[in-house]
Amino acid sequence: MDGRIPSGSKILDRMLEGGYETDIITTIYGPAGSGKTVLCLLCAINIARNNKKVIYIDTENSFSIERLKQIALDYKKILNQMVFLRPTSFEEQKRIFEKLKDIVNDKIGLVVFDTIAMLYRLELGKSNDIYEVNRELGRQIAYLTEIARKKNIPVLITNQVYADFEDKEKVNIVGGDLLKYGSKCLIELQITPSGNRRAILKKHRSIAEEKEITFKIVQGGVIGTKEGRGFKLF
């Protein structure tokens, strides 16, 4: 489908009617262990197999070569197509955006940012200038939007969540409106009581909101679950 890339998961592609849109930021958010990094890996593998480079910004040291080996037998080819950037502070994250301006070209097929608000959150906790920290995050999101829109390179972001003290059922994403408005597609991941994962479409330009799928994370990737029966996704 024009303007979309396969996610690496057949059931997710069906929910998204072809995959992730190429000219926008897609944000996947949810609690720890909900499958955010796995979904990033599946998409990165798919892009790399099509001989495009993947820029993978890893702020939590979540990327695992061992996990990649479990999912992709051709992991060496995949790794050869990936460019890793691993900031350990918000200041380093800021400098990475200067690097992006030099390395983003027509050979890049995907930019993954896993997770964008982790170092931002830490910086907020120690900074005396919250306005400047928020402004810098806004600049970073604006630049990622520019990469997607002007260069037609899809940007896949993951983000953390936190509970609302007044409404325990409400899920808030770190970075709030900055991330919500900057992302044209929002996918919330939940962990179900049975241990499966639920993906809910919270925002999209052309698909009805609240569309959802259920899946299970397994050694080889993910499998879909439907009425208690598993079926292969990847």
Backbone bond lengths (Angstrom), bond angles and torsions (degrees), N, CA, C in turn:
res aa  C-N    CA-C-N  psi(-1)  N-CA   C-N-CA  omega(-1)  CA-C   N-CA-C  phi
1 M - - - 1.468 - - 1.529 108.72 -
2 D 1.304 115.20 135.01 1.457 120.12 -179.98 1.521 110.09 -63.17
3 G 1.340 114.99 139.70 1.443 119.86 175.15 1.506 114.66 78.44
4 R 1.329 117.67 11.32 1.454 121.41 178.85 1.524 110.34 -138.37
5 I 1.327 115.40 152.77 1.458 120.75 172.37 1.523 108.13 -120.18
6 P 1.334 118.41 143.32 1.466 119.92 176.31 1.527 110.76 -60.75
7 S 1.315 115.96 142.67 1.471 121.41 -177.67 1.524 112.10 -80.24
8 G 1.342 116.57 -15.05 1.458 120.52 -173.09 1.521 111.54 93.52
9 S 1.333 117.03 -2.09 1.461 123.36 177.92 1.530 108.22 -130.34
10 K 1.325 116.69 120.31 1.467 120.28 -175.58 1.521 112.59 -62.89
11 I 1.329 116.10 -40.46 1.471 118.43 -177.91 1.530 110.91 -70.10
12 L 1.331 116.65 -35.91 1.467 119.69 176.67 1.524 110.33 -67.66
13 D 1.338 116.66 -38.12 1.464 120.23 176.83 1.526 111.33 -61.02
14 R 1.327 116.24 -37.37 1.470 118.94 178.18 1.524 110.58 -66.06
15 M 1.325 116.56 -42.15 1.459 119.56 178.66 1.521 111.11 -62.47
16 L 1.343 116.01 -38.22 1.467 121.56 -177.10 1.535 112.49 -91.87
17 E 1.336 115.79 6.06 1.473 121.77 177.35 1.523 111.81 55.89
18 G 1.330 115.31 45.88 1.463 120.09 175.10 1.513 114.29 128.23
19 G 1.320 117.75 -19.98 1.463 120.12 179.49 1.512 112.41 128.69
20 Y 1.331 115.54 -166.98 1.464 121.29 -179.80 1.526 110.22 -74.25
21 E 1.322 116.62 137.95 1.464 120.42 176.29 1.523 109.51 -71.15
22 T 1.339 115.35 144.08 1.470 119.64 -171.38 1.520 115.04 -85.30
23 D 1.321 118.30 -18.55 1.464 119.40 -173.15 1.523 113.32 -107.52
24 I 1.328 116.21 22.81 1.462 120.12 -177.44 1.535 110.56 -139.91
25 I 1.333 114.45 171.19 1.457 121.64 167.97 1.530 108.38 -91.83
26 T 1.332 116.19 129.27 1.463 122.22 171.12 1.519 107.72 -108.54
27 T 1.315 117.00 126.45 1.467 121.06 178.81 1.522 110.32 -111.04
28 I 1.324 115.23 126.93 1.464 122.93 175.53 1.523 107.06 -108.60
29 Y 1.309 117.57 121.29 1.454 119.52 -176.54 1.525 111.24 -132.18
30 G 1.323 115.13 153.22 1.456 120.06 -179.77 1.510 110.02 168.87
31 P 1.343 117.14 175.88 1.464 121.00 -178.75 1.525 111.81 -69.66
32 A 1.320 116.25 167.82 1.460 121.40 177.02 1.527 109.88 -57.73
33 G 1.333 116.05 136.94 1.457 120.37 177.89 1.509 115.35 82.10
34 S 1.338 117.29 8.61 1.467 119.55 -177.06 1.524 113.54 -86.51
35 G 1.336 117.53 -7.89 1.467 119.22 175.19 1.507 115.46 111.16
36 K 1.315 118.06 11.44 1.472 121.10 -176.82 1.533 111.64 -60.65
37 T 1.332 116.08 -50.06 1.468 119.60 -177.28 1.522 111.66 -67.25
38 V 1.323 117.54 -36.33 1.476 120.77 178.29 1.529 110.62 -60.15
39 L 1.336 116.36 -43.48 1.471 119.10 179.47 1.528 110.97 -65.60
40 C 1.324 116.94 -36.09 1.470 120.07 175.29 1.526 110.54 -63.15
41 L 1.331 116.66 -44.00 1.463 121.83 179.65 1.522 111.49 -60.14
42 L 1.334 116.78 -45.37 1.463 120.60 -178.54 1.523 111.20 -59.64
43 C 1.323 116.41 -42.65 1.459 120.14 179.41 1.522 110.95 -68.94
44 A 1.331 116.94 -42.56 1.468 121.19 179.39 1.527 111.07 -60.35
45 I 1.331 116.76 -42.28 1.465 121.49 178.57 1.528 110.18 -60.41
46 N 1.319 116.23 -44.68 1.459 121.18 -179.31 1.529 111.56 -61.76
47 I 1.323 116.89 -43.18 1.465 121.60 -179.99 1.517 110.59 -66.62
48 A 1.339 116.71 -44.43 1.466 121.15 -178.68 1.533 111.48 -63.04
49 R 1.325 116.71 -36.17 1.472 120.53 178.76 1.526 111.93 -67.41
50 N 1.323 115.56 -19.70 1.460 119.96 176.67 1.525 111.25 -95.88
51 N 1.350 114.85 20.71 1.471 122.66 173.67 1.527 114.02 61.88
52 K 1.322 114.91 32.94 1.458 120.15 172.32 1.528 108.51 -112.52
53 K 1.320 115.96 150.34 1.452 121.24 179.02 1.537 110.40 -80.51
54 V 1.320 114.82 149.55 1.464 121.61 176.32 1.534 108.37 -121.20
55 I 1.321 116.56 123.84 1.466 120.51 172.00 1.526 106.90 -90.75
56 Y 1.324 116.27 119.82 1.463 121.44 -174.69 1.527 108.65 -118.64
57 I 1.342 115.87 107.37 1.464 121.99 179.27 1.526 107.55 -96.49
58 D 1.334 116.03 115.25 1.461 122.25 -171.39 1.533 109.11 -118.11
59 T 1.324 116.50 102.89 1.468 120.21 -176.81 1.524 113.03 -92.30
60 E 1.338 117.25 -15.26 1.468 120.60 -176.25 1.520 112.55 -110.67
61 N 1.338 116.60 5.61 1.465 121.07 -174.85 1.525 109.99 57.77
62 S 1.337 115.92 39.19 1.463 121.82 -176.53 1.525 112.75 -83.63
63 F 1.341 116.37 -24.38 1.462 119.17 -177.57 1.518 109.59 -69.02
64 S 1.331 115.99 130.80 1.466 122.01 -179.18 1.521 109.85 -126.75
65 I 1.332 116.22 122.73 1.468 119.67 176.67 1.526 110.19 -63.63
66 E 1.342 116.74 -36.42 1.465 120.08 178.84 1.528 110.90 -61.78
67 R 1.329 116.00 -39.72 1.474 119.71 178.40 1.519 109.78 -67.13
68 L 1.326 116.71 -39.73 1.457 120.61 177.67 1.526 110.96 -61.10
69 K 1.331 116.82 -41.28 1.468 121.47 178.94 1.528 111.39 -60.98
70 Q 1.337 116.05 -36.84 1.465 119.90 179.68 1.521 111.86 -65.81
71 I 1.327 115.63 -34.47 1.462 120.31 -175.66 1.526 112.16 -87.79
72 A 1.334 117.07 -38.81 1.470 121.20 -171.41 1.532 111.13 -126.32
73 L 1.335 116.27 115.36 1.465 120.36 176.90 1.525 111.17 -65.02
74 D 1.342 115.68 -28.86 1.467 120.70 179.48 1.536 110.79 -92.27
75 Y 1.331 116.49 38.55 1.464 121.55 -173.30 1.527 112.72 -60.09
76 K 1.342 117.47 -29.75 1.467 119.28 -179.77 1.528 110.60 -65.34
77 K 1.328 115.74 -41.12 1.469 119.90 176.57 1.525 110.42 -64.16
78 I 1.329 116.08 -40.26 1.461 120.94 -179.73 1.524 110.13 -61.80
79 L 1.331 116.31 -48.72 1.467 121.22 -178.71 1.523 111.86 -60.55
80 N 1.325 115.29 -35.07 1.469 120.21 -179.90 1.525 112.03 -65.41
81 Q 1.319 116.17 -21.60 1.464 121.32 -178.08 1.530 112.25 -97.67
82 M 1.339 116.42 2.76 1.463 119.35 -175.31 1.527 112.35 -110.25
83 V 1.325 115.30 139.18 1.463 122.64 176.20 1.526 107.00 -113.55
84 F 1.341 116.49 116.52 1.461 120.26 -175.92 1.521 111.68 -99.45
85 L 1.334 115.05 135.80 1.461 122.55 173.50 1.526 106.47 -127.55
86 R 1.350 116.15 126.69 1.467 119.30 -173.10 1.532 111.20 -128.85
87 P 1.323 117.31 79.43 1.467 119.42 177.07 1.516 110.92 -69.23
88 T 1.331 116.64 147.04 1.467 120.97 178.38 1.529 111.94 -116.60
89 S 1.325 116.66 0.69 1.464 121.30 175.79 1.520 108.32 -147.39
90 F 1.324 116.54 163.41 1.461 120.19 179.81 1.525 110.45 -66.02
91 E 1.320 116.46 -30.68 1.466 120.52 176.82 1.529 110.02 -65.69
92 E 1.328 117.15 -42.15 1.470 120.47 176.26 1.520 110.77 -65.61
93 Q 1.325 116.75 -37.96 1.464 120.64 177.07 1.525 109.90 -60.99
94 K 1.322 116.01 -40.94 1.466 121.30 177.48 1.524 110.62 -59.91
95 R 1.341 116.70 -43.67 1.469 120.55 -178.63 1.529 112.01 -68.51
96 I 1.316 116.56 -27.32 1.465 119.98 179.13 1.523 111.28 -60.36
97 F 1.329 116.01 -32.42 1.460 118.82 -179.37 1.521 111.83 -68.56
98 E 1.313 117.07 -24.35 1.461 119.77 172.49 1.529 109.76 -70.21
99 K 1.330 116.13 -37.97 1.472 120.70 177.26 1.525 111.28 -65.80
100 L 1.336 115.96 -40.19 1.466 120.00 -178.07 1.522 111.52 -56.88
101 K 1.316 116.68 -36.87 1.466 120.43 -178.76 1.525 111.40 -62.21
102 D 1.341 115.87 -26.84 1.461 120.06 -179.23 1.523 113.00 -89.25
103 I 1.329 117.59 -28.92 1.476 119.10 -172.65 1.531 114.67 -103.51
104 V 1.329 118.14 -11.88 1.464 119.20 178.34 1.529 109.78 -78.41
105 N 1.331 115.74 118.30 1.465 121.36 178.53 1.522 109.44 -146.39
106 D 1.327 117.55 -171.54 1.466 120.21 -174.77 1.526 113.56 -73.47
107 K 1.339 117.45 -3.48 1.469 119.97 175.39 1.525 111.69 -86.52
108 I 1.333 116.22 -11.81 1.464 121.21 -179.95 1.525 109.92 -82.75
109 G 1.337 115.98 129.11 1.466 119.83 -179.94 1.513 113.95 -109.59
110 L 1.353 116.80 -10.65 1.464 119.94 -177.68 1.527 109.40 -165.39
111 V 1.341 115.30 141.98 1.461 121.51 170.12 1.519 107.03 -117.93
112 V 1.342 116.88 123.38 1.472 122.61 177.26 1.520 108.21 -111.51
113 F 1.341 116.48 133.96 1.462 121.53 176.99 1.528 107.44 -125.89
114 D 1.330 117.06 103.32 1.460 122.59 -172.42 1.537 109.37 -126.78
115 T 1.341 119.93 98.11 1.449 129.20 -3.01 1.529 108.74 -115.35
116 I 1.309 116.34 151.36 1.460 119.07 -171.86 1.530 113.49 -73.57
117 A 1.329 117.91 -29.30 1.468 119.02 -171.12 1.523 114.27 -103.96
118 M 1.325 118.27 4.14 1.458 120.28 -178.02 1.534 111.35 -64.73
119 L 1.323 117.36 -52.20 1.473 121.18 -179.46 1.531 111.15 -72.95
120 Y 1.323 115.82 -30.71 1.473 121.41 174.47 1.530 109.79 -60.42
121 R 1.326 115.66 -43.57 1.463 121.50 -179.19 1.535 110.60 -63.11
122 L 1.322 116.07 -42.20 1.461 120.51 178.22 1.533 111.21 -65.21
123 E 1.336 115.31 -38.97 1.467 120.05 179.92 1.526 111.04 -65.33
124 L 1.332 116.90 -39.37 1.465 120.28 178.00 1.523 111.16 -58.79
125 G 1.341 115.71 -35.24 1.451 120.40 -176.66 1.517 114.22 -70.24
126 K 1.337 116.64 -18.94 1.473 118.47 -177.31 1.531 113.82 -121.28
127 S 1.331 117.41 -5.59 1.463 120.60 -176.13 1.523 112.24 -88.39
128 N 1.327 115.41 145.75 1.461 120.94 174.22 1.529 111.52 -92.53
129 D 1.334 115.55 -6.33 1.465 120.16 -177.42 1.529 109.47 -122.92
130 I 1.325 115.31 77.37 1.468 121.08 -177.34 1.525 110.94 -62.63
131 Y 1.326 116.78 -35.35 1.464 120.99 179.34 1.525 110.71 -59.10
132 E 1.323 117.18 -44.52 1.463 121.03 -178.59 1.530 111.26 -67.77
133 V 1.324 117.00 -37.85 1.474 120.68 178.03 1.529 109.80 -63.30
134 N 1.328 116.14 -44.80 1.469 120.30 178.07 1.526 111.25 -64.45
135 R 1.325 115.87 -38.94 1.469 119.33 179.71 1.526 110.51 -64.81
136 E 1.330 117.07 -39.15 1.464 120.55 178.75 1.527 110.99 -65.85
137 L 1.330 117.89 -42.46 1.463 119.86 176.50 1.521 110.53 -61.21
138 G 1.338 115.98 -39.74 1.463 120.42 176.94 1.514 112.12 -61.00
139 R 1.345 116.81 -39.60 1.470 120.57 177.70 1.528 110.55 -64.31
140 Q 1.321 116.73 -39.98 1.457 120.47 -179.45 1.528 111.17 -65.04
141 I 1.317 115.81 -43.78 1.465 119.55 178.49 1.524 110.75 -64.61
142 A 1.329 116.63 -39.05 1.469 120.74 178.64 1.527 110.94 -62.07
143 Y 1.332 116.69 -39.21 1.460 119.36 179.78 1.524 110.83 -69.76
144 L 1.335 117.86 -38.84 1.463 120.27 176.61 1.535 110.66 -63.99
145 T 1.329 115.68 -37.31 1.471 120.10 176.10 1.528 110.70 -62.10
146 E 1.321 115.50 -40.66 1.474 120.82 179.05 1.524 111.03 -64.47
147 I 1.327 117.56 -41.28 1.469 121.46 177.62 1.524 109.80 -59.05
148 A 1.329 115.65 -47.07 1.463 119.99 -178.29 1.524 112.13 -66.24
149 R 1.314 116.38 -47.61 1.463 120.29 -172.44 1.523 112.84 -75.01
150 K 1.332 116.55 -45.08 1.467 119.38 -175.02 1.520 113.58 -84.24
151 K 1.330 116.25 -32.34 1.466 119.45 -177.31 1.528 112.94 -104.40
152 N 1.336 115.90 -3.78 1.463 121.80 178.99 1.530 111.58 58.07
153 I 1.335 115.07 40.10 1.459 121.60 176.87 1.531 107.74 -108.97
154 P 1.327 117.97 116.94 1.466 119.15 -179.17 1.522 111.87 -63.39
155 V 1.327 115.71 142.44 1.467 122.23 178.52 1.525 107.89 -119.41
156 L 1.322 115.66 123.28 1.458 122.55 -179.31 1.524 108.61 -113.08
157 I 1.319 116.25 116.94 1.463 122.72 -177.79 1.523 108.88 -113.41
158 T 1.338 116.75 141.78 1.458 119.52 166.84 1.525 108.09 -110.79
159 N 1.322 114.15 157.14 1.462 118.30 -178.50 1.517 110.78 -148.83
160 Q 1.331 114.34 154.85 1.456 121.98 178.29 1.528 110.04 -86.81
161 V 1.328 115.06 167.03 1.466 121.02 177.94 1.526 109.11 -130.12
162 Y 1.323 114.69 162.50 1.458 119.90 174.02 1.523 108.78 -143.26
163 A 1.322 115.37 155.16 1.462 120.62 -176.60 1.524 110.92 -82.31
164 D 1.322 114.38 150.62 1.457 121.54 174.95 1.533 107.64 -89.66
165 F 1.343 117.13 122.77 1.464 120.00 -176.82 1.532 112.18 -63.08
166 E 1.328 116.89 -30.40 1.460 120.17 -177.53 1.524 111.72 -86.82
167 D 1.341 116.76 -26.19 1.466 120.93 -179.64 1.520 108.00 -135.28
168 K 1.337 116.22 96.11 1.458 121.81 -174.13 1.534 112.79 -63.40
169 E 1.337 116.13 -22.62 1.464 120.07 -179.08 1.531 112.02 -81.35
170 K 1.319 116.06 -16.40 1.463 120.07 -176.31 1.526 110.76 -83.25
171 V 1.329 116.40 135.63 1.465 122.25 179.06 1.523 108.62 -108.32
172 N 1.312 116.67 127.07 1.457 121.48 178.20 1.524 109.55 -113.09
173 I 1.324 116.75 139.48 1.458 119.13 176.71 1.527 109.47 -94.10
174 V 1.332 115.32 142.33 1.461 120.33 178.61 1.533 108.36 -63.95
175 G 1.319 116.33 135.93 1.465 120.09 -176.89 1.515 112.42 94.54
176 G 1.331 116.23 -12.70 1.461 122.94 172.96 1.517 115.68 48.44
177 D 1.342 114.65 -126.86 1.463 120.79 -173.54 1.526 112.71 -63.48
178 L 1.332 117.75 -29.27 1.470 120.12 178.35 1.519 110.69 -56.49
179 L 1.333 115.64 -44.98 1.464 120.14 -179.27 1.522 111.48 -78.12
180 K 1.324 116.89 -37.95 1.469 120.34 -178.97 1.523 111.63 -62.71
181 Y 1.341 116.12 -46.84 1.462 119.75 -177.43 1.531 111.74 -75.13
182 G 1.332 115.82 -30.50 1.460 118.93 -179.22 1.509 113.73 -74.79
183 S 1.334 116.89 -19.88 1.469 121.66 -177.92 1.525 109.92 -103.28
184 K 1.319 115.91 127.69 1.470 120.08 177.84 1.523 111.41 -86.75
185 C 1.346 116.23 -13.89 1.460 120.73 175.96 1.521 108.07 -132.73
186 L 1.325 116.44 126.25 1.459 122.68 178.77 1.530 108.89 -121.83
187 I 1.326 115.65 126.61 1.466 121.07 178.49 1.527 108.27 -123.21
188 E 1.316 115.84 119.29 1.469 120.39 178.41 1.522 109.78 -95.08
189 L 1.332 116.66 131.66 1.463 122.13 174.99 1.523 109.31 -104.45
190 Q 1.322 115.45 138.24 1.459 121.38 176.60 1.526 108.94 -129.27
191 I 1.328 116.29 154.52 1.461 121.66 172.50 1.521 107.18 -101.69
192 T 1.329 117.20 120.63 1.458 121.15 -177.04 1.534 110.34 -79.87
193 P 1.337 117.72 163.39 1.467 120.52 178.88 1.532 113.26 -56.60
194 S 1.338 117.24 -28.74 1.471 120.98 -179.59 1.523 112.69 -82.61
195 G 1.357 116.23 -4.72 1.460 119.70 -179.87 1.513 113.74 94.28
196 N 1.334 117.13 -2.04 1.464 120.15 174.08 1.529 109.34 -77.69
197 R 1.331 116.60 175.99 1.456 121.71 178.92 1.532 109.23 -116.88
198 R 1.306 115.52 141.77 1.467 121.23 176.82 1.524 108.17 -116.34
199 A 1.338 116.38 130.24 1.465 121.77 175.15 1.525 107.95 -109.91
200 I 1.328 116.04 123.86 1.465 121.48 -177.66 1.526 109.22 -119.93
201 L 1.317 115.76 126.92 1.462 120.77 178.78 1.526 109.00 -78.77
202 K 1.333 116.29 111.23 1.458 120.94 -176.09 1.523 113.33 -96.64
203 K 1.329 116.31 -20.09 1.470 119.86 -179.26 1.516 108.67 -158.14
204 H 1.329 116.48 135.54 1.472 121.19 176.19 1.515 108.90 -160.67
205 R 1.326 115.89 152.03 1.471 119.31 -177.72 1.524 112.89 -74.46
206 S 1.344 117.71 -27.19 1.460 118.14 -172.65 1.530 114.58 -136.52
207 I 1.333 117.49 -0.04 1.461 121.03 -178.58 1.524 108.89 -117.09
208 A 1.327 115.89 142.26 1.460 120.87 -178.83 1.527 111.13 -60.80
209 E 1.324 115.61 137.60 1.461 120.88 179.20 1.529 110.88 -70.47
210 E 1.332 114.49 161.46 1.464 125.40 178.04 1.533 113.22 73.12
211 K 1.324 117.66 6.80 1.456 120.41 170.34 1.525 107.25 -63.46
212 E 1.335 118.21 140.28 1.456 117.93 -176.22 1.522 112.92 -145.22
213 I 1.342 114.82 159.29 1.456 123.10 174.88 1.530 107.96 -135.55
214 T 1.336 115.85 161.03 1.457 120.92 175.63 1.520 108.67 -123.56
215 F 1.333 116.22 137.46 1.459 119.30 -179.53 1.518 110.53 -145.46
216 K 1.329 115.20 167.41 1.460 122.23 178.35 1.522 108.65 -123.16
217 I 1.332 116.41 138.02 1.460 121.17 176.21 1.526 108.30 -86.12
218 V 1.343 116.03 125.94 1.459 121.70 179.16 1.526 108.91 -127.66
219 Q 1.329 117.01 175.32 1.461 119.94 -175.75 1.520 112.51 -58.29
220 G 1.330 117.30 -38.45 1.459 120.39 -176.82 1.513 115.10 -87.86
221 G 1.319 117.79 7.76 1.464 120.44 179.67 1.514 111.05 137.96
222 V 1.334 116.17 -114.83 1.466 120.69 175.82 1.517 108.98 -139.70
223 I 1.322 116.25 152.45 1.456 121.59 171.13 1.518 107.85 -126.27
224 G 1.307 115.45 147.44 1.455 119.55 178.08 1.512 109.95 -80.25
225 T 1.304 116.54 154.03 1.456 121.70 175.62 1.510 108.38 -125.71
226 K 1.312 115.05 135.65 1.464 119.91 -179.96 1.521 108.09 -147.28
227 E 1.327 115.20 117.76 1.471 121.69 -179.83 1.535 111.32 50.68
228 G 1.353 113.31 40.89 1.454 118.32 175.31 1.513 114.93 84.27
229 R 1.345 118.31 -3.42 1.459 120.69 -179.07 1.507 110.18 -108.46
230 G 1.310 115.66 135.13 1.465 119.66 178.72 1.516 111.15 -91.35
231 F 1.333 116.97 146.39 1.460 119.82 172.70 1.518 108.17 -142.09
232 K 1.329 114.50 148.56 1.448 121.33 -169.42 1.532 110.84 -67.91
233 L 1.337 115.16 136.13 1.454 120.89 177.88 1.502 111.87 -111.45
234 F 1.317 115.98 -35.41 1.467 118.96 -171.75 1.508 108.97 -140.88
